[in-house]
Amino acid sequence: MRLAAICISFSLIVLFIAEPSARSQANVIENQTTVLYVDAQKGSDSNVGSTSSPLKSIQAAVNKANVNNQNQVGTKIIVNAGVYRETVGINPISNQTTVPLTIQAAVTGTAIISGANVLSNWATDSTYSSAYTTSWYPTMGTCPLPSGWPTGFSSIAMHTEMIFVNSVPLTQVLSYSQMRAGTFYINEGSGSLHLWPANGTNMQTALVEAATRQKTVSIVGRTNIVLRGLTLTQSASCINSSGATVTSGSNVLIDSVQANWNNWGGLGIFSSNNVTVQNSVANYNGGIGFMGSKSQNILFSFNESDYNNWRGAQSAYYDWGMGGAKFFQMRSMTVQDHFSYNNQAQGLWFDTDNKNITINRPTLAGNTTAALQIERNEGPVTVENGHLCSSGSGVNLLTSEQVRIQNNVFYNNGATNKYQAQIYLAGQAGGIVITDWQTSQSYDLFTKGLVLTGNTFVDGATGQNVFGTYLSGSDWSDFASTLNASDNVWYDPFIANSFKVVNGHLVNLSGWQNSVGTDYTSTWAAPATSPVAACALPAVKYADFGVVMNANTYTMSAGSALATAKVTSFGFGTVNLSVSGLPAGVSATINNGSLISGTSTITFSASSSASNQTVPVTVWAVSGSRVHTATFNLHVVPL
C-alpha cells in the first residue's frame, strides 16, 4: 500500500492543507475535556471508563458519551489495542446536541472492531480426513438481490459467510462435494460448518473466525463525529452494502481508518453532508472498498482501495456495483490523491447523477474493467493530474456531459476486454434520461461536451488503442461536434493507426483529427518522461493470486464455445486451472492450464448427445491450499 509510506504525523494534518479543488468538508473542533477509555482485555462495562478503570466495550463508552451529549458535554473515547467483537451504533438520541464525539485508537491500527466470532469444538470431518466440522449458527442464507440489479449470476455473490483460519481467508463452496484444501462449506439444513484448512494446521490451537455481524460501525443522524485509527473488519455485509456506514450524518471525519476484509463493502457514506474521509484504506473487500450515494460536500483525501471484489469475482461479476470506490448521486465532491490498485472491477467509478465532481491526482492501476469509469452524469466532472494505468481501460466515458479530462497520463490500458482503450467512449444509444434526485429535473444525457487537454495517452502492448468507441450515428456526431481537444500527446510504439473511431475504423492522428474536427495542436510522439515508474504497482503485502473470466455467460455455436481466464499473481507461485460442473456430453480443454500469471483459453465442446440447456460451470484456480473460483453460465448448444 502506498499509504503505508505516509508518515502518520503528516497524515493527521492533510485535512488542513489548502487545496484549491477541495470544496466543503468536515470541520470538527475536537475540544473535548471528557475522556473515556476502553480496553478489551482489562476493562469491564461496569467500570467508570478511566485509565485505571476502563470500559470493556466501545458501545458502553458510546452510551456514556450519549448521556454527556444530552448535557452538552463532548466526549473523546480512547480505544486500547484489542479485538472488539461488537457492532458500534452511534444513533440518534433524545435531546441530542451538536457537541463532538471522537472514537480514537490509542495506537493507530491496533483497535480492531470485528464482525466475526471465534469458533471452536472441532471434530474431524466424516468424509474428508483433512477437514473439520463444527456447529454453525445463525443460518444466514443469501442476501436479497438489490433492486435494479441484473439476474442470472451465481448465488455465491449473495452469500455473506466468511471464514478465517489464523487470519487467512478460506474460499466458500456451495456443495459438499466441491470441498478441497483452502475451502469451506456450510450445510444450513444440518446447521454445520465444514472447513478444510491448509496442511499442517492444528485445529485445536488455530484461531478460527466466522463473520456473523453485518455491521462494524453505524453512524446515523449524528453531527460532529470523528473516527480515527480504527480497523473495521470481517463484517458479514450483504451485496451492495457496507460494513461501516455513515447515514444522514453531518460534519463527520473518518481519519486513518482501515476497512478491510469485509464481505461486500468496507465503508459507505449515504445521505450525508460535510464528510471527510482521509488517510484511510478499504482493501480486500468482497465487493467494494468505498461507496456512497446522495451525499453533499464530501472530501476523500489520501485514501487507498485495493484488491476488492473477490466475492463478486466468484460469480464472474465485475461490472455493476463493485470495485475500489463507487459513488452515486453525489454533489460537490472532491477525490484527491486516491490510490486504487488491482481491483477485480473498476478502480474508481462515478455512476449516475453526479454533479460538481473533482478528481485530482488519482493513481489507478491494475484494475480489471477500467481505471476510472464516468457514467450517466450531468456533470460537471473534472479529472486532472492523474495516472491511469494497466487496466482494462484507462477511462470509460459513458453517456456523460460536461466532463473535463486534463493533464493526466494514461498508459498500458487495454487488450484485456472487448471494450478497451486508453480512453473508451461508450454509452446508451440515443441517450438516456436520468432524474436529478434533489430537483426532480430530468436530463436527456448524451456523451458530449468533453474537454480533453494536456493529457498523455501511451499504449504499452500490442493490441491496445489510444482511443476506442462503439458509438455511431448521431451519438458519434454529437460527441465529435462538441469535443474540445488540444495539446495532448498520443503514442503507440507498435502501430500508428491506434484510434478506433466510428464503425471500428482504425486511423492515425491525422485521421482522428479529421474525424472529430479538433485536437489539431496535439502530437504523436513518445512522451519526454516514461510513464512506467509512475504507473508501477506497489509491493505486495499479502501474497495471493486472482482469476478473471472475460464474460459471465458463454453460448455455444455449432457445439463449441471459447472462454478466456486471466490469472494474475501477486507474489504467489504456479496456479493450476480446472473446470467442474459440465453436464453429460460436454467437455472442456484448457490450454496453458498451469501458469503464474497469464491467459488461458478454455474450449467447451458439446457432442450430439448433449442437451440444450444453460448450466453453471466453475473454473478452479488452485495453488497449494489457496483456492479461487469463478462460476459462470454456459449455454450448451449441441452439434
Secondary structure by P-SEA (a helix, b strand, c coil): cccccccaaaaaaccccccccccccccccccccbbbbbbccccccccccccccccccaaaaaaaaaaaaaacbbbbbbbccccccbbbbbcccccccccbbbbbbccccccccccbbbbcccccccccccbbbbbbccccccccccccccccccccccccbbbbcccbbbbbbccccccccccccccccccbbbbbccccccccccbbbbbcccccbbbccccbbbbcbbbbccccccccccccccccccccccccccccccccccbbbccccbbbbccccccccccccccccccccccccbbbbcccaaaaaaacccccccccbbbccccbbbbcbbbbccccccccccccccccccccbbbbccccccccccccccccbbbcbbbbccccccbbbccccbbbbcbbbbccccccccccccccccccccbbbbbcccccccccccccbbbbcbbbbbbcccccccbbbcccaaaaaaaaaaccccbbbbbbccccccccccccccccaaaaaaaccccccccccccccccccccccccccccbbbbbbcccbbbbcccbbbbbbbbbbccccbbbbbbccccccbbbbbccccccbbbbbbbbbbcccccbbbbbbbbbbbccccccbbbbbbbcccc
